[in-house]
Amino acid sequence: MEGQIWCLPRSLQLSSFQAYKLRVTHLYQLKQHSILVSVGEDEEGINPLVKVWNLEKRDGGNPLCTRIFPAIPGNKPTVVSCLTVHENLNFMAIGFADGSVVLTKGDITRDRHSKTQILHEGSYPVTGLAFRQSGKTTHLFVVTTENIQSYMLSAKDYPHLELDTHGCGLRCSSLSDPSQDLQFIVAGNECVYLYQPDERGPCFAFEGQKLLVHWYRGYLIIVSKDRKTSPKSEFAGNEAQHSDKQVLNIYDLCNKFIAYSSIFDDIVDVLAEWGSLYVLTRDGKIHVLQEKDTQTKLEARKSMLFRKNLFEMAINLAKSHHLDSDGLSEIFRQYGDHLYNKGNHDGAIQQYIRTIGKLEPSYVIRKFLDAQRIHNLTAYLQTLHLQSLANADHTTLLLNCYTKLKDSSKLEEFIKTSESEVRFDVETAIKVLRQAGYYSHAVYLAEKHAHHEWYLKIQLEDIKNYQEALRYIGKLPFDQAESNMKRYGKILMHHVPNETTELLKILCTDYRPSGDSEGPGTPQGKKANSEEFIPVFANNSRELKAFLEHMTEVQADSPQGVYDTLLELRLQNWAHEQDEQVKEKLRNEALTLLKSGRFKTVFDKALVLCQMHNFKDGVLYLYEQGKLFQQIMHYHMQNEQYKKVIEVCELYGDQEACLWEQALGYFARKEEDCKEYIAAVLKHIENKNLMPPLLVVQTLAHNSTATLSVIKDYLVNKLQKQSRQIEQDEQRIQKYREETTRIRREIEELKASPKIFQKTKCSICTSALELPSVHFLCGHSFHQHCFESYSESDSECPTCMPENRKVMDMIRAQEQKRDLHDQFQHQLKCSSDGFSVVADYFGRGVFNKLTLITDLPPGKAATTIEAGLQREPLPPAKRST
């Protein structure tokens, strides 16, 4: 009242400065800036001044006054009733007792950057002003003693709206914080009203004449007169007899309870600073109200609310104080237990649902496992899955609940809703649904989540939909399609043989999943090993034959097992066929397969198959390919096909001579009349000289039907041929003897008689001989110069040398081969005339034994001994010298 503004810091050291000459009427301290706006008077009369102070800057020890301007609407002298400033320093509103409101727009701290205008005119005093900022929209609430209006300052021409037709007294309005959506609070004597910029909000009935309204940290602070009996003040001090009691109530509008209440004497104002509330009373005292910490308040209030079973209020209280989720969960649990004990299971499960994520689910599940509470348990488990907190056991339990309730719609909704995120264990769900008989739902899950094995297992074992299972396999990637065909191929082949065979053909040649589109960029398909799928056709020989024939046609490099099985199949069909025409066709097919050249590496296996099925043509073909000529002949012998035996000997006798001998032995053992065949064999044996006659006679001696007439011609021809051979040999012997005698005579002559050379011509140039000349004992004479020109050796006759060299080479060759025992044995075995081989080696001297005779025995001439050496064959022995 003396024009001073007092400052009270946290240290409670009072200080002041002179702001006006007469008095100060209004102050407004901005929360986010060190700016103070005041209204006061410097001279008598109705001429209030507005001053803007910068508390951070000093002017002679006092805060700097940055702006002064008169606070009157136009030229009307009137008293200022209220004042407010926007936190962005761009708006300031001043209310007057005559109902006017002056708005200053622009920088309120400077004269030249702001503009002042009359925003509102009326006949009722303005009692409250408040700015509301929401995004980029700014509103100004104006309340008078009779009405409430809202101005939109962010729009052109400031459009306004009347919100209500009653007002309030001075200092009985305030603006809430965001917890109450920045609503404008107007306190009448009967009710407290909350307003949005465009409508009226909720209303609270608080009795008593309102003197003061403030908003602090979510609390509504109201000071009102109370002439009734009131609770004793918590603060010491005697009650003044002349003043009415004033009640300070602090309301928690969110949770709808009174947070604090007390009686004071003549309150001047309630101030909020430094995290506390300060109550200034007329007697010059300041009382401080300090809020307890959140946990202490909650514990005290919760225990009180729990005792009264006011769980909803406890929950709201905890939420408003931002209690952590663990604390809230505990309240929900206690509330759920309370409702459960009262028998309100539906309400209890709703509270337990709110504990999900904090409370162990088994705590709730055990309570509701009773079959009568299956609906509640289902609701809890559903929410557990929606929050992705369920394990496999919970999924099993929920699905069992659905199946017990036979609620197919809920079941479908559960398994089909989570398109983007699976909130349960799919495999567990499939097992439970399958066990409960919900095959269609299980199949849906298996297909959707690519559990191929489960899908096929249900389709084939439960639903028996073989066509669908086969179609599904055709859509799978190669590896999975191959493994599933190996696993389920026999079942599918039994029920849908044709379709299964077609899929196997594709799988083993050029497989692509049926959903893939073919184009220029499509990768080459994969192919499985066709041999591995043969067991699938165990009982379907017709389909197996079609499959194997397809593989051999389109894939020439098919595994050997494919050809082996196809051969066996064709031989089986041939063996069991009764129709001669079809049998002949099957025979040709089997032979064609044998002749394809695919059985060279498995010759024995193919031969066994043909023998097992008595497929004569195939056996003979394979014998021929394997050069098993004796087996061919034995085969015909077993079947007593005499002509075939002869034909085999004629075809392969040159390659294997013993065939004729075996044929002769075979016919010799026969008791039937085989003279014709024996004669043919003997004729060939005679022509080829394959057997000694004595062996032929011994062989045929065992046959009672073979008389002498059979071999008469053979023996006669053989004897005649041997006679002719003997005659030729004797003539050759006589010739060799004469030649030997002549040579010996020449040797003796050379040794005992002189050699007369009577040649007159050179043996080389045929010119007359002239001295010097060269003569040889062979009778050839040469010019010396001719001899030297043509001769290769001084001791050999050039004319006789080629012939002599041949003889010497033969002798050396015989000398080198005389110890080759293995070669001799081989030639003796392979030759048709073994005697000639022995004679040849005998002539080489292999069997000769050289004996030196030093003393002649009496009565024998040397010539006799020499003749004996020449004629007597000696056993082969080591040569001695």
ZIURWO-V514479 format. One record per backbone hydrogen bond with DSSP energy under -1.0 kcal/mol. NH is the residue of the N-H (numbers start at 1). CO is the residue of the C=O. If there is no record, write none. Layout:
# ZIURWO-V514479
nh:NH co:CO
nh:NH co:CO
This chain:
# ZIURWO-V514479
nh:5 co:17
nh:7 co:15
nh:12 co:9
nh:15 co:7
nh:17 co:5
nh:19 co:3
nh:20 co:3
nh:22 co:41
nh:23 co:41
nh:25 co:39
nh:26 co:39
nh:28 co:37
nh:30 co:35
nh:35 co:33
nh:36 co:53
nh:37 co:28
nh:38 co:51
nh:39 co:26
nh:40 co:49
nh:41 co:23
nh:47 co:45
nh:49 co:40
nh:50 co:69
nh:51 co:38
nh:52 co:67
nh:53 co:36
nh:54 co:64
nh:55 co:34
nh:59 co:62
nh:62 co:59
nh:64 co:54
nh:64 co:57
nh:66 co:52
nh:67 co:52
nh:69 co:50
nh:71 co:48
nh:76 co:73
nh:81 co:95
nh:82 co:95
nh:84 co:93
nh:86 co:91
nh:89 co:86
nh:92 co:104
nh:93 co:84
nh:94 co:102
nh:95 co:82
nh:96 co:100
nh:97 co:79
nh:99 co:96
nh:101 co:120
nh:102 co:94
nh:103 co:117
nh:104 co:92
nh:105 co:115
nh:106 co:90
nh:107 co:113
nh:108 co:89
nh:110 co:107
nh:114 co:111
nh:115 co:105
nh:117 co:103
nh:119 co:101
nh:120 co:101
nh:126 co:96
nh:127 co:143
nh:128 co:143
nh:130 co:141
nh:132 co:139
nh:134 co:137
nh:137 co:134
nh:139 co:132
nh:140 co:151
nh:141 co:130
nh:142 co:149
nh:143 co:128
nh:144 co:147
nh:145 co:125
nh:148 co:164
nh:149 co:142
nh:150 co:161
nh:151 co:140
nh:152 co:159
nh:153 co:138
nh:154 co:138
nh:158 co:155
nh:161 co:150
nh:163 co:148
nh:164 co:148
nh:167 co:145
nh:168 co:144
nh:172 co:169
nh:174 co:185
nh:176 co:183
nh:180 co:177
nh:181 co:178
nh:182 co:177
nh:184 co:195
nh:185 co:174
nh:186 co:193
nh:187 co:172
nh:188 co:191
nh:192 co:204
nh:193 co:186
nh:194 co:202
nh:195 co:184
nh:196 co:199
nh:201 co:194
nh:204 co:192
nh:211 co:223
nh:212 co:223
nh:213 co:171
nh:214 co:221
nh:216 co:219
nh:219 co:216
nh:220 co:251
nh:221 co:214
nh:222 co:249
nh:223 co:212
nh:224 co:247
nh:225 co:209
nh:226 co:245
nh:246 co:264
nh:247 co:224
nh:248 co:262
nh:249 co:222
nh:250 co:260
nh:251 co:220
nh:252 co:257
nh:256 co:252
nh:257 co:252
nh:259 co:250
nh:260 co:250
nh:262 co:248
nh:264 co:246
nh:268 co:280
nh:269 co:280
nh:271 co:278
nh:273 co:276
nh:276 co:273
nh:277 co:289
nh:278 co:271
nh:279 co:287
nh:280 co:269
nh:281 co:285
nh:282 co:266
nh:284 co:281
nh:287 co:279
nh:289 co:277
nh:297 co:293
nh:298 co:294
nh:299 co:295
nh:300 co:296
nh:301 co:297
nh:302 co:298
nh:303 co:299
nh:304 co:300
nh:305 co:301
nh:306 co:302
nh:307 co:303
nh:308 co:304
nh:309 co:306
nh:310 co:305
nh:311 co:309
nh:314 co:310
nh:315 co:311
nh:316 co:312
nh:317 co:313
nh:318 co:314
nh:319 co:315
nh:320 co:316
nh:321 co:317
nh:322 co:319
nh:323 co:318
nh:328 co:324
nh:329 co:325
nh:330 co:326
nh:331 co:327
nh:332 co:328
nh:333 co:329
nh:334 co:330
nh:335 co:331
nh:336 co:332
nh:337 co:333
nh:338 co:334
nh:339 co:335
nh:340 co:336
nh:341 co:337
nh:342 co:338
nh:343 co:340
nh:344 co:339
nh:345 co:343
nh:348 co:344
nh:349 co:345
nh:350 co:346
nh:351 co:347
nh:352 co:348
nh:353 co:349
nh:355 co:352
nh:356 co:353
nh:358 co:355
nh:359 co:355
nh:363 co:360
nh:365 co:361
nh:366 co:362
nh:368 co:364
nh:373 co:370
nh:374 co:371
nh:377 co:373
nh:378 co:374
nh:379 co:375
nh:380 co:376
nh:381 co:377
nh:382 co:378
nh:383 co:379
nh:384 co:380
nh:385 co:381
nh:386 co:382
nh:387 co:383
nh:388 co:385
nh:389 co:384
nh:395 co:391
nh:396 co:392
nh:397 co:393
nh:398 co:394
nh:399 co:395
nh:400 co:396
nh:401 co:397
nh:402 co:398
nh:403 co:399
nh:404 co:400
nh:405 co:401
nh:407 co:402
nh:408 co:406
nh:411 co:407
nh:412 co:408
nh:413 co:409
nh:414 co:410
nh:415 co:411
nh:416 co:412
nh:417 co:413
nh:419 co:417
nh:429 co:425
nh:430 co:426
nh:431 co:427
nh:432 co:428
nh:433 co:429
nh:434 co:430
nh:435 co:431
nh:436 co:432
nh:438 co:433
nh:439 co:437
nh:442 co:438
nh:443 co:439
nh:444 co:440
nh:445 co:441
nh:446 co:442
nh:447 co:443
nh:448 co:444
nh:449 co:445
nh:451 co:446
nh:452 co:450
nh:455 co:451
nh:456 co:452
nh:457 co:453
nh:458 co:454
nh:459 co:455
nh:460 co:456
nh:461 co:457
nh:462 co:458
nh:463 co:458
nh:465 co:459
nh:466 co:464
nh:469 co:465
nh:470 co:466
nh:471 co:467
nh:472 co:468
nh:473 co:469
nh:474 co:470
nh:475 co:472
nh:476 co:473
nh:481 co:477
nh:482 co:478
nh:483 co:479
nh:484 co:480
nh:485 co:481
nh:486 co:482
nh:487 co:483
nh:488 co:484
nh:489 co:485
nh:492 co:488
nh:493 co:489
nh:494 co:490
nh:495 co:491
nh:496 co:492
nh:500 co:496
nh:501 co:497
nh:502 co:498
nh:503 co:499
nh:504 co:500
nh:505 co:501
nh:506 co:502
nh:507 co:503
nh:508 co:504
nh:509 co:506
nh:510 co:506
nh:511 co:526
nh:514 co:474
nh:516 co:513
nh:522 co:519
nh:526 co:511
nh:528 co:507
nh:532 co:529
nh:533 co:530
nh:534 co:531
nh:536 co:533
nh:537 co:534
nh:538 co:535
nh:540 co:537
nh:544 co:540
nh:545 co:541
nh:546 co:542
nh:547 co:543
nh:548 co:544
nh:549 co:545
nh:550 co:546
nh:551 co:547
nh:552 co:548
nh:553 co:549
nh:554 co:550
nh:555 co:551
nh:558 co:555
nh:562 co:559
nh:564 co:560
nh:565 co:561
nh:566 co:562
nh:567 co:563
nh:568 co:564
nh:569 co:565
nh:570 co:566
nh:571 co:567
nh:572 co:568
nh:573 co:569
nh:574 co:570
nh:575 co:571
nh:576 co:572
nh:583 co:579
nh:584 co:580
nh:585 co:581
nh:586 co:582
nh:587 co:583
nh:588 co:584
nh:589 co:585
nh:590 co:586
nh:591 co:587
nh:592 co:588
nh:593 co:589
nh:594 co:590
nh:595 co:591
nh:596 co:593
nh:606 co:602
nh:607 co:603
nh:608 co:604
nh:609 co:605
nh:610 co:606
nh:611 co:607
nh:612 co:608
nh:613 co:609
nh:614 co:611
nh:615 co:610
nh:616 co:614
nh:619 co:615
nh:620 co:616
nh:621 co:617
nh:622 co:618
nh:623 co:619
nh:624 co:620
nh:625 co:621
nh:626 co:622
nh:627 co:624
nh:628 co:623
nh:629 co:627
nh:632 co:628
nh:633 co:629
nh:634 co:630
nh:635 co:631
nh:636 co:632
nh:637 co:633
nh:638 co:634
nh:639 co:635
nh:640 co:637
nh:641 co:636
nh:642 co:640
nh:645 co:641
nh:646 co:642
nh:647 co:643
nh:648 co:644
nh:649 co:645
nh:650 co:646
nh:651 co:647
nh:652 co:648
nh:653 co:649
nh:656 co:652
nh:659 co:656
nh:660 co:657
nh:662 co:658
nh:663 co:659
nh:664 co:660
nh:665 co:661
nh:666 co:662
nh:667 co:663
nh:668 co:664
nh:669 co:665
nh:674 co:672
nh:678 co:674
nh:679 co:675
nh:680 co:676
nh:681 co:677
nh:682 co:678
nh:683 co:679
nh:684 co:680
nh:685 co:681
nh:686 co:682
nh:687 co:683
nh:688 co:684
nh:689 co:685
nh:690 co:685
nh:696 co:692
nh:697 co:693
nh:698 co:694
nh:699 co:695
nh:700 co:696
nh:702 co:699
nh:703 co:700
nh:707 co:705
nh:710 co:707
nh:715 co:711
nh:716 co:712
nh:717 co:713
nh:718 co:714
nh:719 co:715
nh:720 co:716
nh:721 co:717
nh:722 co:718
nh:723 co:719
nh:724 co:720
nh:725 co:721
nh:726 co:722
nh:727 co:723
nh:728 co:724
nh:729 co:725
nh:730 co:726
nh:731 co:727
nh:732 co:728
nh:733 co:729
nh:734 co:730
nh:735 co:731
nh:736 co:732
nh:737 co:733
nh:738 co:734
nh:739 co:735
nh:740 co:736
nh:741 co:737
nh:742 co:738
nh:743 co:739
nh:744 co:740
nh:745 co:741
nh:746 co:742
nh:747 co:743
nh:748 co:744
nh:749 co:745
nh:750 co:746
nh:751 co:747
nh:752 co:748
nh:753 co:749
nh:762 co:767
nh:763 co:781
nh:766 co:762
nh:769 co:760
nh:774 co:782
nh:776 co:780
nh:779 co:776
nh:782 co:774
nh:784 co:772
nh:787 co:783
nh:788 co:784
nh:789 co:785
nh:790 co:786
nh:791 co:787
nh:801 co:797
nh:804 co:800
nh:805 co:801
nh:806 co:802
nh:807 co:803
nh:808 co:804
nh:809 co:805
nh:810 co:806
nh:811 co:807
nh:812 co:808
nh:813 co:809
nh:814 co:810
nh:815 co:811
nh:816 co:812
nh:817 co:813
nh:820 co:817
nh:821 co:819
nh:824 co:820
nh:825 co:821
nh:826 co:822
nh:827 co:823
nh:828 co:824
nh:829 co:825
nh:830 co:826
nh:831 co:827
nh:837 co:833
nh:838 co:834
nh:839 co:835
nh:840 co:836
nh:841 co:837
nh:842 co:838
nh:843 co:839
nh:844 co:840
nh:845 co:842
nh:846 co:841
nh:860 co:857
nh:865 co:861
nh:866 co:862
nh:867 co:863
nh:868 co:864
nh:869 co:865
nh:870 co:866
nh:871 co:867
nh:872 co:868
